[in-house]
Amino acid sequence: MVRIMKLLTRDERPPGEEPVSDLVPELEVSRAKRVRVLLAAACAPLLFSFTAVTAVLAVVSFAADRSRFSATGALLAAGPGWLASWQVELDLGGHPLGVLPLLPTLVVGRLVARAAARAARRVGGRTPADAVPVVTVIAGAHALFGVFIALLAGGSPVDVNPLTAFCVPGLLAALAAVAGVAKVCGLPAAVRDRFDPVAVHGLRAGALGLAAFIACGAVVFTAATALSWSTVDSLFEPGFGASFGLFVLSVAYLPNAVVAALSFTTGPGFSVGSLTVGMFGYQEGKLPGVPVLAGIPSHHAVWWPALLLLPTLVGALVGWRIRAIDEDPMLRMRAVAVAGALVAFGCVILGTVSGGRLGDGPFDPVSVPVGVASVIAFCWIVVPGGFVAFFAGPHEAPEPPGEPEDVTEVEEEVVEAEAEEPEAEADAEAPEDEALGEEADEELAREPGEDADEIPADPEPETEPEQELAVTESTDGSGDESAPGDDR
């Protein structure tokens, strides 16, 4: 039984051969399917957003008091309404309307991002190059649809510039599509590979700082609206239709109000016609009777500068995020500067899209000083953020003068010099010892009666072996001569 199981489970493939399932290549998406997926990604958000705008306008016109509902009129108004959702400036009977709601723009942008992400997954997108056809088709479809609506609106009370209707929806749709396919097609990894790691950390911290600024604006707007709730209640009319229309209008302009509150919190403020509201200045003026503007104060307050603590905390938060990215404080300061630049650029974009022309009446224009706001936002990030990032992060220990390699070479030279000093001293003492030895030998060789002033002669070479030989010979001769005398 065991042998049968081994035979059944034995791998018959030669060593090193991969499984057959791994050798089968992935099925490529056919060209027809790719075309269908891209067309669906381009048309689905268009149809859904146009239908949603038509439905909202139909409901508002149907609920309005003393108005006659017309399906054809709602359908005709849906075209300019769709352009308004993409921030295309309209001309209503010769009066420009550039202050357009941001909430519909966020909604349609979200629809485009989801459609783009779904299309990229279905066509097997894995690289940034795979995102190009998806983004191109979606942006082109929205641009062409905008031009189509602008041409249809020609001659009606609502006039639209065809060039603006082509460029603005196409650009915003392209940005939304890029945001949708970014994760699917690996765009963040590509950005990290091309940018310096310090700059990448700065961009992340800047995105966090911009989100924190928006949160501060939302908090200030919510608090101001809550404190002025009686004014908000008085602006709603008794009838349901008018109140419903004001409610929808206020909800659509909520992001615009948050951006205005953000500008006020950071210092520059905002203006509605002749009314100017700033942290250190206030100029009175008229306001439209819209509930979303009920929180705007009627006079300046001394305690307003206390709100500057909020952007200070945001800058400290950015610095705290960057404090540990590197041991070099100057690199951390560079990351803080990148974060401040991103926040400043974001404030320019938000201030531009949240304001604009509002007819030719007393409420024109609605604006945020984007130039001043961007510079101040940059300072709010760089000053407290740089302080926290510099002092709260690690610091390298001070190094001795010179590089470590030079120090090592110097130490080796010192050790060699110390090792050579005894040898040099021994070589210097050797001649002195020899001279002393020669003087001692000369004094010993002098006879006791010899004058000390005489110069001793050179010592003769030793002849001890010859003297011994002479003594031996004389001794032998004297013995031979004495022998005959004794005999006689």
C-alpha positions, 0 to 999 in steps of 0.5 A: 500500500505504501509503495502504491502511494509513493508511485501515485505521488511521485513527480515524474518531471525531470529535475528543474522543470517547472509545473505545467500551470506556470508555463502556460502564459496568461491569456491576453485580452482581445482587441474587441474586448479592450475596445468594449471595456474602454467605451464602457469606461468612457460612456458610463460616467457620462450617462450616469452623471447626466441622468443624475443632474437631470433628476435633481433639476427635475425634482427641484423644479417639481417641488418649487412653489408657483412653478410649472414643471416641464420634462423638456425644460428639465432635460434642456437644463441638464446640459448646462447643469452637467457643464456646471458640475465640471466647473465650466463657467456659464453665461446666463442672459449676459451675466456670468456665473463662475461660482459653481458648486464643488460637491457635484464636481467631487461626485462626478470625479469619483464616478470617473475614478471608479470607472477608470479603475474597473476598466484598468483591471479588466484590460489587465493593466499592470504598468503606467503605460497601460493607464494611458489608453484608459485615461485618454479615452475617458478624457476625450469622451468628456471633452467631446461631450462638453463641446456637444452640449456647448454647441446645442446651447447656442442661441439659448439663454444659457451660453457656453464657451465651446473651448472652455467646455472642451478643455475643462471637463477633459482636464478634470476627467483626466485627473480623476481617471489618473487617480482611479488607475494609480493604484492598479497600474503602479503609479505610486511605485513609479513616482517613488522610483523617479523622485528622491526619497526625501521628496517623497516623504515631503509629498506625503507629509504635504498631503497630510498637511493639506487634508489637515487644513481642510479639516480645520476649515470644516471645523471652523465652518461647522462651529460658525454655522452652529452658533448662527443656527437661528439665522440659518432657520430664518433663511428657510422659507415656509414653503416646502418647495423653496426650502428644499431648493435652498437646502439642495443649493446649500449642500452643493456649495458646502465644499466652497464654504469650507474652502472660504473658512480655510482661508479665513483660518489661515489669515487671508480671509475671503470676499463676497462682493463688497464684503471682506472677512479677514482675520485682522480686517473686516469690511461690511457688505451685503450677503445673499440669503442662502443658508450656507452663508449664515455663519459669516459674522456681521462684525469683527471680533477681537478673539479671532487671532486665537484661531491661528493656533489651528494652522500652527498645529497643522505645521507642527503635525507635518514636522512631527511626521518628517522628524524621523525620516533621516538623521541629517537635519538639513534633509528633514528641512528640505522635506518640510519645504517640499511639503509646504510647496505642495500645500501652497499649490493645493491652496491655489487650486482650491481657492481658484475653483471655489470662487468666481463671478456671480453675475454683475450684482452686489455679490460679484465676485466671490473670491479667495486671495489665492496668491496671499493664501498660498504664501501664508499656507507655505509659511504655516507649514515651513516655520512650525514644521521646520522647527519641530522637524529640526529639534525633535528628530535625531542629530548626528554626533559631532565628528573630530576634524578631518575624515575618519580615514585621515584620522586612522592614517595619522594614528598609524603614523604616530604609532610607527614614529613611536616604534622608531624612537627607541631604535633611533635612541639606541643607534645614537647611544651606540657610538657613545658607548664605543667611544667610552670603551676605547678610552677605557682600554687606552687608560688601562694600556698606559704604564704607571710612570707614563706621563698623562700628557703623552699621546699613547701609541697604537697598541701592538697586535697581541702575540701571545701564542708566539711568546708561549712557543718561545718560552717552550723552546728555551726551556727545552734547550736548557734541559739538554745542556745540563744533562752532560754536566751532571754526567761528568 
